[in-house]
């Protein structure tokens, strides 16, 4: 008998929360060698393209307030994964960038996320994936 919990059919939000937790567990296991928290993994994955971001931009990308993101960035900076400095042309904005040593870790994170997404969603038709992304964007905008 399967005793695994299944989110009620009436709630897409509960199903999304369950999927999020399952995804984070898989990513944590597959990226255990990096010794990073899920929040750190999320931040580095969003910086993996090598483009620096302000704290506000990165906060929006990872789905958290800049004030909440600060402790994550403090840990990443202490470990030598990121640098923070003034944004050219706007000294008030703090620019977050990967260090050379963190580029390999962020590339590994991005590859692992892509592989997991392919395993989990690769068999879905493009229109279903487009609908999923539309729904996720709508949920994200609720808090904006």
N, CA, C and O of each residue as an XYZ file, in Angstrom:
576
protein
N       0.836     -1.178      0.000
C       0.000      0.000      0.000
C       0.882      1.243      0.000
O       1.812      1.345      0.801
N       0.601      2.173     -0.880
C       1.350      3.417     -0.971
C       0.813      4.397      0.057
O      -0.336      4.827     -0.037
N       1.637      4.759      1.041
C       1.206      5.670      2.094
C       1.713      7.087      1.851
O       1.576      7.954      2.713
N       2.289      7.319      0.697
C       2.815      8.644      0.366
C       1.672      9.645      0.257
O       0.625      9.352     -0.321
N       1.886     10.817      0.813
C       0.868     11.867      0.778
C       0.724     12.419     -0.633
O       1.716     12.627     -1.331
N      -0.490     12.651     -1.038
C      -0.779     13.278     -2.317
C      -1.602     14.521     -2.026
O      -2.584     14.461     -1.287
N      -1.202     15.649     -2.607
C      -1.939     16.893     -2.391
C      -3.367     16.742     -2.886
O      -3.606     16.084     -3.898
N      -4.313     17.340     -2.184
C      -5.711     17.242     -2.610
C      -5.900     17.786     -4.025
O      -5.261     18.762     -4.417
N      -6.776     17.150     -4.776
C      -7.008     17.541     -6.163
C      -7.548     18.966     -6.272
O      -7.410     19.589     -7.324
N      -8.150     19.487     -5.229
C      -8.736     20.820     -5.292
C      -7.697     21.933     -5.165
O      -8.037     23.098     -5.370
N      -6.441     21.617     -4.835
C      -5.469     22.680     -4.562
C      -4.200     22.541     -5.390
O      -3.347     21.700     -5.105
N      -4.087     23.357     -6.395
C      -2.858     23.423     -7.180
C      -1.716     23.982     -6.330
O      -0.559     23.610     -6.525
N      -2.035     24.869     -5.396
C      -0.994     25.450     -4.544
C      -0.345     24.409     -3.643
O       0.873     24.409     -3.462
N      -1.163     23.516     -3.075
C      -0.591     22.460     -2.244
C       0.234     21.490     -3.081
O       1.269     21.002     -2.626
N      -0.213     21.211     -4.290
C       0.562     20.358     -5.192
C       1.883     21.036     -5.560
O       2.921     20.379     -5.646
N       1.839     22.338     -5.775
C       3.055     23.088     -6.092
C       4.028     23.066     -4.910
O       5.234     22.899     -5.093
N       3.499     23.235     -3.714
C       4.364     23.203     -2.534
C       5.005     21.826     -2.376
O       6.188     21.721     -2.050
N       4.239     20.793     -2.605
C       4.773     19.428     -2.523
C       5.855     19.216     -3.572
O       6.904     18.642     -3.281
N       5.600     19.678     -4.791
C       6.588     19.541     -5.870
C       7.850     20.330     -5.548
O       8.960     19.881     -5.835
N       7.680     21.496     -4.956
C       8.835     22.318     -4.583
C       9.706     21.593     -3.567
O      10.927     21.540     -3.715
N       9.087     21.039     -2.548
C       9.861     20.319     -1.529
C      10.563     19.099     -2.129
O      11.724     18.836     -1.818
N       9.866     18.361     -2.979
C      10.478     17.186     -3.612
C      11.657     17.605     -4.485
O      12.705     16.959     -4.476
N      11.483     18.677     -5.230
C      12.546     19.178     -6.100
C      13.762     19.618     -5.289
O      14.900     19.308     -5.643
N      13.512     20.338     -4.203
C      14.618     20.791     -3.362
C      15.374     19.620     -2.746
O      16.596     19.674     -2.612
N      14.655     18.560     -2.370
C      15.312     17.375     -1.804
C      16.206     16.703     -2.845
O      17.329     16.304     -2.538
N      15.712     16.579     -4.068
C      16.509     15.966     -5.128
C      17.743     16.824     -5.422
O      18.853     16.303     -5.535
N      17.544     18.128     -5.545
C      18.684     19.012     -5.822
C      19.709     18.969     -4.687
O      20.913     18.921     -4.938
N      19.238     18.985     -3.453
C      20.164     18.925     -2.313
C      20.979     17.641     -2.344
O      22.179     17.662     -2.073
N      20.339     16.525     -2.671
C      21.059     15.248     -2.734
C      22.059     15.232     -3.883
O      23.198     14.797     -3.716
N      21.631     15.708     -5.052
C      22.507     15.666     -6.219
C      23.637     16.696     -6.150
O      24.659     16.545     -6.819
N      23.454     17.732     -5.346
C      24.473     18.779     -5.230
C      25.126     18.796     -3.846
O      25.732     19.793     -3.453
N      25.002     17.698     -3.116
C      25.517     17.634     -1.741
C      27.003     17.972     -1.654
O      27.445     18.566     -0.670
N      27.776     17.600     -2.669
C      29.214     17.869     -2.651
C      29.540     19.363     -2.608
O      30.632     19.746     -2.188
N      28.604     20.203     -3.038
C      28.845     21.648     -3.030
C      28.651     22.266     -1.650
O      29.096     23.387     -1.403
N      27.979     21.528     -0.736
C      27.740     21.988      0.636
C      27.070     23.365      0.657
O      27.554     24.295      1.301
N      25.949     23.475     -0.059
C      25.196     24.723     -0.135
C      23.763     24.495      0.332
O      23.224     23.398      0.191
N      23.152     25.535      0.886
C      21.741     25.468      1.255
C      20.896     25.654     -0.006
O      21.401     26.134     -1.021
N      19.607     25.278      0.048
C      18.740     25.530     -1.110
C      18.714     26.997     -1.539
O      18.680     27.285     -2.735
N      18.730     27.921     -0.588
C      18.735     29.351     -0.920
C      20.032     29.751     -1.622
O      20.015     30.572     -2.539
N      21.143     29.178     -1.197
C      22.422     29.469     -1.849
C      22.454     28.881     -3.258
O      22.958     29.506     -4.191
N      21.912     27.673     -3.400
C      21.831     27.040     -4.715
C      21.001     27.909     -5.652
O      21.389     28.129     -6.799
N      19.869     28.399     -5.176
C      18.987     29.241     -5.974
C      19.710     30.517     -6.420
O      19.626     30.906     -7.585
N      20.409     31.156     -5.505
C      21.119     32.389     -5.848
C      22.203     32.125     -6.892
O      22.313     32.865     -7.870
N      22.999     31.084     -6.694
C      24.068     30.785     -7.653
C      23.515     30.349     -8.999
O      24.097     30.665    -10.036
N      22.400     29.625     -8.998
C      21.774     29.222    -10.264
C      21.329     30.445    -11.056
O      21.438     30.467    -12.282
N      20.832     31.453    -10.365
C      20.379     32.666    -11.039
C      21.531     33.554    -11.489
O      21.341     34.446    -12.316
N      22.709     33.320    -10.960
C      23.905     34.070    -11.388
C      24.743     33.273    -12.386
O      25.769     33.761    -12.860
N      24.316     32.055    -12.707
C      25.119     31.136    -13.522
C      25.393     31.641    -14.931
O      26.328     31.174    -15.582
N      24.596     32.583    -15.409
C      24.842     33.117    -16.755
C      26.009     34.097    -16.774
O      26.396     34.587    -17.835
N      26.574     34.385    -15.590
C      27.745     35.254    -15.506
C      27.425     36.740    -15.478
O      28.331     37.566    -15.360
N      26.159     37.086    -15.585
C      25.753     38.489    -15.573
C      25.512     38.921    -14.131
O      24.756     38.279    -13.402
N      26.146     39.996    -13.730
C      25.925     40.519    -12.391
C      24.514     41.068    -12.254
O      23.886     41.460    -13.237
N      24.031     41.090    -11.032
C      22.694     41.604    -10.758
C      22.735     42.452     -9.491
O      23.547     42.215     -8.597
N      21.860     43.427     -9.428
C      21.732     44.150     -8.173
C      21.047     43.224     -7.173
O      20.463     42.205     -7.543
N      21.131     43.594     -5.924
C      20.481     42.786     -4.886
C      18.980     42.737     -5.148
O      18.355     41.693     -4.960
N      18.399     43.846     -5.579
C      16.961     43.864     -5.882
C      16.626     42.937     -7.045
O      15.651     42.188     -6.981
N      17.428     42.982     -8.107
C      17.193     42.103     -9.261
C      17.333     40.635     -8.876
O      16.521     39.801     -9.275
N      18.371     40.326     -8.096
C      18.572     38.940     -7.678
C      17.453     38.494     -6.744
O      16.994     37.355     -6.823
N      17.016     39.382     -5.865
C      15.898     39.061     -4.978
C      14.644     38.711     -5.756
O      13.943     37.757     -5.420
N      14.359     39.488     -6.803
C      13.193     39.202     -7.648
C      13.364     37.865     -8.367
O      12.403     37.107     -8.502
N      14.573     37.574     -8.827
C      14.832     36.330     -9.556
C      14.688     35.100     -8.662
O      14.168     34.072     -9.096
N      15.143     35.203     -7.420
C      15.074     34.042     -6.521
C      13.767     33.996     -5.738
O      13.472     32.999     -5.079
N      12.985     35.067     -5.807
C      11.684     35.079     -5.150
C      11.732     35.432     -3.685
O      10.976     34.878     -2.886
N      12.611     36.348     -3.318
C      12.692     36.750     -1.920
C      12.989     38.247     -1.836
O      13.444     38.855     -2.805
N      12.732     38.819     -0.691
C      13.022     40.234     -0.474
C      14.532     40.435     -0.366
O      15.247     39.562      0.125
N      15.009     41.585     -0.824
C      16.443     41.858     -0.704
C      16.957     41.749      0.731
O      18.076     41.283      0.948
N      16.159     42.169      1.711
C      16.612     42.073      3.101
C      16.779     40.622      3.541
O      17.677     40.309      4.322
N      15.919     39.736      3.043
C      16.036     38.311      3.355
C      17.238     37.705      2.635
O      17.914     36.826      3.169
N      17.492     38.179      1.433
C      18.594     37.666      0.618
C      19.962     38.029      1.200
O      20.950     37.349      0.924
N      20.026     39.077      1.988
C      21.299     39.559      2.515
C      22.069     38.485      3.265
O      23.280     38.363      3.080
N      21.399     37.698      4.110
C      22.124     36.676      4.871
C      22.656     35.578      3.949
O      23.730     35.030      4.198
N      21.916     35.253      2.891
C      22.387     34.273      1.905
C      23.638     34.820      1.219
O      24.631     34.110      1.062
N      23.579     36.082      0.814
C      24.727     36.700      0.147
C      25.928     36.824      1.086
O      27.070     36.676      0.653
N      25.676     37.095      2.368
C      26.772     37.143      3.348
C      27.509     35.809      3.386
O      28.739     35.771      3.367
N      26.744     34.707      3.439
C      27.374     33.378      3.480
C      28.137     33.092      2.193
O      29.265     32.600      2.237
N      27.531     33.398      1.048
C      28.207     33.155     -0.232
C      29.468     34.001     -0.365
O      30.468     33.540     -0.915
N      29.428     35.215      0.125
C      30.606     36.080      0.061
C      31.710     35.561      0.974
O      32.879     35.545      0.587
N      31.347     35.136      2.188
C      32.348     34.582      3.120
C      33.041     33.358      2.534
O      34.225     33.130      2.785
N      32.306     32.574      1.756
C      32.866     31.359      1.157
C      33.576     31.633     -0.159
O      34.084     30.710     -0.795
N      33.615     32.884     -0.568
C      34.336     33.251     -1.773
C      33.600     32.983     -3.073
O      34.221     32.901     -4.132
N      32.255     32.843     -3.003
C      31.473     32.546     -4.198
C      31.002     33.786     -4.949
O      30.793     33.745     -6.161
N      30.836     34.893     -4.219
C      30.362     36.122     -4.862
C      31.166     37.317     -4.370
O      31.857     37.260     -3.353
N      31.052     38.385     -5.119
C      31.535     39.691     -4.664
C      30.365     40.651     -4.746
O      29.446     40.473     -5.546
N      30.415     41.671     -3.904
C      29.423     42.742     -3.949
C      30.168     44.053     -4.064
O      31.152     44.297     -3.365
N      29.680     44.887     -4.957
C      30.307     46.187     -5.143
C      29.306     47.155     -5.742
O      28.169     46.796     -6.047
N      29.755     48.393     -5.904
C      28.887     49.417     -6.482
C      28.653     49.125     -7.958
O      29.560     48.697     -8.672
N      27.424     49.363     -8.403
C      27.081     49.196     -9.814
C      27.616     50.408    -10.580
O      27.380     51.551    -10.186
N      28.331     50.155    -11.665
C      28.829     51.291    -12.455
C      27.670     52.205    -12.866
O      26.645     51.748    -13.372
N      27.861     53.486    -12.639
C      26.833     54.455    -12.990
C      25.797     54.682    -11.907
O      25.011     55.623    -12.005
N      25.772     53.841    -10.868
C      24.817     53.997     -9.771
C      25.449     53.438     -8.505
O      25.238     52.275     -8.159
N      26.214     54.259     -7.825
C      26.955     53.797     -6.647
C      26.049     53.372     -5.504
O      26.505     52.700     -4.579
N      24.771     53.749     -5.547
C      23.850     53.346     -4.472
C      23.413     51.894     -4.619
O      23.048     51.260     -3.628
N      23.442     51.355     -5.836
C      23.005     49.977     -6.087
C      24.176     49.020     -5.886
O      25.280     49.258     -6.376
N      23.921     47.946     -5.168
C      24.945     46.928     -4.914
C      24.841     45.867     -6.004
O      23.779     45.284     -6.222
N      25.964     45.626     -6.686
C      26.020     44.638     -7.758
C      26.614     43.344     -7.220
O      27.685     43.354     -6.613
N      25.926     42.237     -7.438
C      26.367     40.906     -6.999
C      26.903     40.176     -8.222
O      26.233     40.091     -9.252
N      28.119     39.649     -8.098
C      28.729     38.913     -9.205
C      29.404     37.652     -8.684
O      29.866     37.598     -7.544
N      29.451     36.639     -9.547
C      30.169     35.412     -9.213
C      31.665     35.649     -9.223
O      32.170     36.460    -10.000
N      32.369     34.942     -8.362
C      33.826     34.949     -8.438
C      34.246     33.886     -9.452
O      33.451     33.025     -9.828
N      35.474     33.954     -9.879
C      35.980     32.962    -10.835
C      35.856     31.548    -10.266
O      35.522     30.609    -10.990
N      36.126     31.401     -8.968
C      36.061     30.070     -8.360
C      34.635     29.541     -8.263
O      34.441     28.328     -8.187
N      33.639     30.413     -8.262
C      32.243     29.965     -8.148
C      31.616     29.644     -9.496
O      30.527     29.072     -9.547
N      32.279     29.997    -10.579
C      31.693     29.737    -11.903
C      31.481     28.233    -12.138
O      30.468     27.839    -12.715
N      32.413     27.405    -11.703
C      32.256     25.953    -11.869
C      31.076     25.435    -11.049
O      30.293     24.620    -11.536
N      30.946     25.904     -9.809
C      29.829     25.476     -8.964
C      28.504     25.918     -9.568
O      27.552     25.139     -9.599
N      28.429     27.146    -10.046
C      27.171     27.632    -10.612
C      26.839     26.896    -11.907
O      25.667     26.655    -12.195
N      27.849     26.540    -12.685
C      27.604     25.761    -13.913
C      27.084     24.372    -13.561
O      26.185     23.864    -14.231
N      27.633     23.754    -12.524
C      27.167     22.445    -12.062
C      25.715     22.535    -11.596
O      24.908     21.654    -11.893
N      25.392     23.587    -10.876
C      24.017     23.793    -10.404
C      23.079     23.918    -11.596
O      22.038     23.263    -11.646
N      23.443     24.748    -12.541
C      22.583     24.963    -13.708
C      22.387     23.661    -14.500
O      21.278     23.366    -14.945
N      23.458     22.892    -14.673
C      23.360     21.608    -15.379
C      22.467     20.627    -14.631
O      21.682     19.903    -15.244
N      22.586     20.604    -13.312
C      21.780     19.701    -12.493
C      20.310     20.098    -12.538
O      19.441     19.234    -12.651
N      20.024     21.381    -12.452
C      18.645     21.867    -12.541
C      18.060     21.523    -13.906
O      16.924     21.057    -13.997
N      18.826     21.748    -14.957
C      18.363     21.446    -16.316
C      18.089     19.954    -16.478
O      17.075     19.567    -17.059
N      18.981     19.126    -15.972
C      18.798     17.672    -16.081
C      17.568     17.211    -15.308
O      16.817     16.365    -15.792
N      17.354     17.757    -14.114
C      16.181     17.394    -13.323
C      14.907     17.843    -14.034
O      13.923     17.104    -14.084
N      14.928     19.042    -14.575
C      13.762     19.535    -15.310
C      13.472     18.658    -16.522
O      12.315     18.362    -16.820
N      14.529     18.244    -17.220
C      14.339     17.354    -18.377
C      13.752     16.009    -17.952
O      12.856     15.486    -18.616
N      14.256     15.442    -16.840
C      13.725     14.159    -16.352
C      12.262     14.275    -15.948
O      11.446     13.405    -16.253
N      11.949     15.360    -15.262
C      10.600     15.508    -14.714
C       9.585     15.995    -15.741
O       8.431     15.566    -15.731
N      10.012     16.883    -16.619
C       9.052     17.547    -17.506
C       9.297     17.298    -18.988
O       8.513     17.736    -19.829
N      10.371     16.602    -19.309
C      10.762     16.412    -20.700
C       9.725     15.740    -21.572
O       9.710     15.955    -22.784
N       8.860     14.934    -20.990
C       7.848     14.235    -21.779
C       6.574     15.035    -21.998
O       5.668     14.578    -22.694
N       6.496     16.212    -21.418
C       5.286     17.019    -21.578
C       5.302     17.768    -22.903
O       6.355     18.217    -23.355
N       4.153     17.900    -23.515
C       4.079     18.669    -24.768
C       4.424     20.142    -24.514
O       4.181     20.656    -23.422
N       4.987     20.816    -25.512
C       5.372     22.230    -25.348
C       4.237     23.129    -24.859
O       4.468     24.046    -24.071
N       3.015     22.871    -25.322
C       1.903     23.731    -24.897
C       1.573     23.525    -23.416
O       1.112     24.454    -22.752
N       1.804     22.327    -22.897
C       1.582     22.082    -21.476
C       2.657     22.806    -20.660
O       2.357     23.425    -19.639
N       3.902     22.727    -21.114
C       4.977     23.458    -20.428
C       4.723     24.956    -20.454
O       4.952     25.637    -19.454
N       4.253     25.479    -21.582
C       3.933     26.906    -21.683
C       2.828     27.269    -20.693
O       2.891     28.319    -20.053
N       1.824     26.415    -20.563
C       0.752     26.652    -19.608
C       1.252     26.609    -18.171
O       0.831     27.411    -17.337
N       2.147     25.675    -17.887
C       2.738     25.586    -16.554
C       3.490     26.867    -16.223
O       3.331     27.427    -15.139
N       4.304     27.325    -17.158
C       5.065     28.561    -16.918
C       4.135     29.754    -16.741
O       4.397     30.618    -15.905
N       3.061     29.816    -17.506
C       2.086     30.901    -17.366
C       1.463     30.863    -15.974
O       1.327     31.900    -15.323
N       1.089     29.685    -15.524
C       0.512     29.542    -14.189
C       1.493     29.924    -13.093
O       1.123     30.597    -12.132
N       2.737     29.499    -13.234
C       3.758     29.845    -12.242
C       4.008     31.351    -12.216
O       4.165     31.940    -11.146
N       4.045     31.969    -13.391
C       4.217     33.426    -13.458
C       3.056     34.132    -12.780
O       3.265     35.111    -12.062
N       1.832     33.652    -12.993
C       0.658     34.257    -12.371
C       0.749     34.157    -10.845
O       0.439     35.116    -10.139
N       1.173     33.003    -10.344
C       1.325     32.853     -8.888
C       2.408     33.768     -8.336
O       2.279     34.305     -7.235
N       3.480     33.941     -9.112
C       4.555     34.829     -8.672
C       4.081     36.269     -8.607
O       4.461     37.005     -7.696
N       3.260     36.678     -9.554
C       2.775     38.050     -9.606
C       1.806     38.390     -8.480
O       1.613     39.569     -8.183
N       1.195     37.401     -7.849
C       0.277     37.649     -6.758
C       0.963     38.408     -5.627
O       0.359     39.269     -4.987
N       2.226     38.080     -5.391
C       2.936     38.707     -4.273
C       3.655     39.992     -4.679
O       4.222     40.682     -3.831
N       3.632     40.310     -5.961
C       4.355     41.508     -6.442
C       3.596     42.775     -6.134
O       4.057     43.867     -6.467
